[in-house]
């Protein structure tokens, strides 16, 4: 049970202003992952580098953010969540200003990748904890739903925002605008409630759970919420007073290796190296990097257990990860962001490349997803406050599955942009339903004072899911495009006899996903005859559709698979928080 002081703070601090501030922070942190994807060529020309240089900066931003997310959550525990949130905003604002003024790639990397990455690693775990500090348990599903929907809407509207600024003003104004938003957020931060830094866990009144039915899954949910007193005994005096530097290094190294391996899998190959790419002992470096990262993370958990056994401060208590309800929430978060990232990778490709729409037009066609996402995230907690989280999460994944399957059915050669409307409406409902429950499930499964650590782990899991979603969708897309194109050329009677052999050699590393116009221009520049060009463009158009369907089919299988893990989500809204993890399963 939360202390009376904390409850008063929540009553005073919880409100629209606080929620709007946290939503603005989440929106800003997520916007950077998508806003410049449509402007890479323009940015690279402005700062005197190549497209690959800008892509490296984007990758480095993801690595910095993922590497220090757990540490950011821990710092919130030591120094206070509101203070760390404010410091993170200052660092992020400095990074945005540096990026807006950058004249070369080095300055851009410092501002965008390093400063903004560190700022995001401090801000995002603090947001999770500040919702818990400012809103009572019954109000948290709606608050977490709005915060999560703000992030998802940022992903959906990023191409539109980036396209508008790049087309009519300059990409630099995006980052200049972020500085203004950061200043506004800082002005409203003082209204937030904050529990003192380093507050020890409050023991639970065990009899509270007697109000729940002691049957089946509800016993497991109750057990997950109990035992803060037992958990407290694992923690040494001064648990919140210092930072485990060795643990910080191990977690950062492990997460960097895993995320970088996933990000490079599309270029190098996941297990078997692509032709012309490096190979380590006959396997792709991506495979080895992911393996090394997982081993490092296992050493990190062993190190944390060792420090706790010796009653020394630790970065993370591994016992938290044995919490059945928390694991269920984190697993669902992983699948949500994997599907979300994969969908936001495939659909814009269809709109911008296959149909040749501009960045602004592509962003407009993504608006239906944002609308239903926000409606579900806000409406479900308000209209169905006592609905089963497990049922809502399961229906969310099924809605995502339905939207993806419908798009597969509608996607065909000659299809227009209107075919994405219904699938995106359903996908938005699904993501909104997940957003309305999962944040509350994870935080309510542990003590309130552990919410910052949970925020760090949660954001690490979601970043990993998003990275894997993009990598999987991209890998399947290119592999299917290559296979389909080569098969089409071989079977096309109008194709020159030697075209299939030449294409097999040139596309061994994977066919590029190009629009008809770009492909015609490239072939004309290479001196390819008009008849051969027509065959190549026609077969490429058919192969694009097949490749998009293949990527969507993989995402549909993932959505179906994700429903299996929803049984770990509690069947009823948790009665409250302020409880420590104890149950295992």
PyMOL commands that set and color helices and strands:
alter all, ss='L'
color gray80, all
select helices_A, chain A and resi 4-13+16-31+37-46+51-67+69-79+81-101+105-134+137-168+172-189+206-211+216-225+228-234+245-268+285-309+318-322+324-354+359-365+367-383+389-410+417-444+448-491+499-506+516-525+530-568
alter helices_A, ss='H'
color red, helices_A
select strands_A, chain A and resi 279-280+283-284
alter strands_A, ss='S'
color yellow, strands_A
deselect
rebuild
show_as cartoon
